[in-house]
Amino acid sequence: MGAPQSRLYETAIGLQQLGWDVMVVTAMPNYPTGKIFDAYKGRFSATDTLDGITVHRYTLYASNAKKALPRIASMLSFSATAFCALFKLRKFKPDYIFTESPPLTLAFSGLMLAKLSGARHIMNVSDLWPLSAFELGAISKGFLYKRLEDLEHFLYRRSFACIGQSQQIVDALVAKGSRKAHLFRNGVYIKRFESSRKEQAERTGKLRIVYAGLLGIAQGIYGICRNINFSELGVEFHIYGEGAEKQEIINYLAENKDKGIFLHGSVKRDSVPATIMQYDLTLIPLIKPIYGAVPSKIYEAMAAGLPIIFTGGGEGADIIRDYNTGWVCEPSDFAAISAKIHEIGNMNNDQLNIIRANCINAATNIFNRDKQIEQLHLFLSAALKGAAGKTAGN
């Protein structure tokens, strides 16, 4: 469950289908509750097989707390226990070790494991740390920030290659010393949405808006609930997810039942398409622009044919404007968001259908994950051949 998990799972499956042998090293499942799932409690390690891919799991200190220290402890704990996979990695003999970042400490573990197992390290950068942490107010610029920045630059320079989910991230990787940089957008697996799209109904009554994702600090869904009265706008707002803000949302809605807001449970990955396609459009908020960040929910909304109200700025906003797949408001500008919702509520189906068609076209032809994975495959294959050629030449 979760955007990075879905992206990495589909990437692993896609590479496997293109001829790669794939093995996964990960933590005990605990997202998004911050508690290790019952089937894995009390175990230091576990091995599963998922769609033909071997998955090695190791324990960690699990937490989804708002406070920085528990989150740091969680990151550091798995960064340490991941080294227990060294024997399995040496037996597997990988050409590449592909590490998700953040956290930077895990990327350091991946780099060390690559050196110890004779592999090339690929650092997949989903967010530029520590910059994104600073922009979210999770860390201030000082001694710790400088040390994390030093680690960031070290990892970019020492990794065989770095991969970024946005052009802004790729540009930053090059500027900070990455030897090879490749744009690998999150994208979306279109086939997951095609069958549900056939059953998608047109709007017949109140405009129904959906948010499905993490209820975290960066998304600010609690602030949306407090500051926008959807009932007064004549629309409904439906929320699906888990996260640090969930209890605050539950408490607030218990005392404010007349705001047109409905909180549902979390949604498993396979149920996301059918769930979100019950609605007319989606709201994708961030509390402030984060350099290089493009939420995966943008691509999923496009594949679902859901027009998007986006409040995150940056490259995500540029994508929505460039492909005319929705509307952009300033982060936390609740008056502007309310006005936009009111405006959309007065649109007819023909107007919305044009934007729906733009969404599906962009998802199918531009942000299709199959195409992104194929480009990654070509990048990795070419780099492997180039390295082999250099070795032979020497």
ABEGO torsion letter per residue (X at the ends): XEAAAAAAAAAAAAAAAAGBBBBBBBBBBAOAAGBBBAAABGBABBBBBBGGBBBBBBBBBBBABABAAAAAAAAAAAAAAAAAAAAAAAAAGBABBBBBOOBAAAAAAAAAAAAAAGBBBBBBBABBOAAAAAAAGABBBBAAAAAAAAAAAAAAAABABBBBABAAAAAAAAAAGBABBBBBBAEBBAAAAAAAAAABBBBABBBBBBBBEBBBAAAGAAAAAAABBAAAAGBBBBBBEBEAAAAAAAAAAAABAAAGBBBBBBBBAAAAAAAAAABABBBBBBABBBBGBBBAAAAAAAAAGBBBBBAAEEAAAAAAAAAGAEBBBBBGBAAAAAAAAAAAAABBAAAAAAAAAAAAAAAAAAABAAAAAAAAAAAAAAAAAAAAAAAAAX
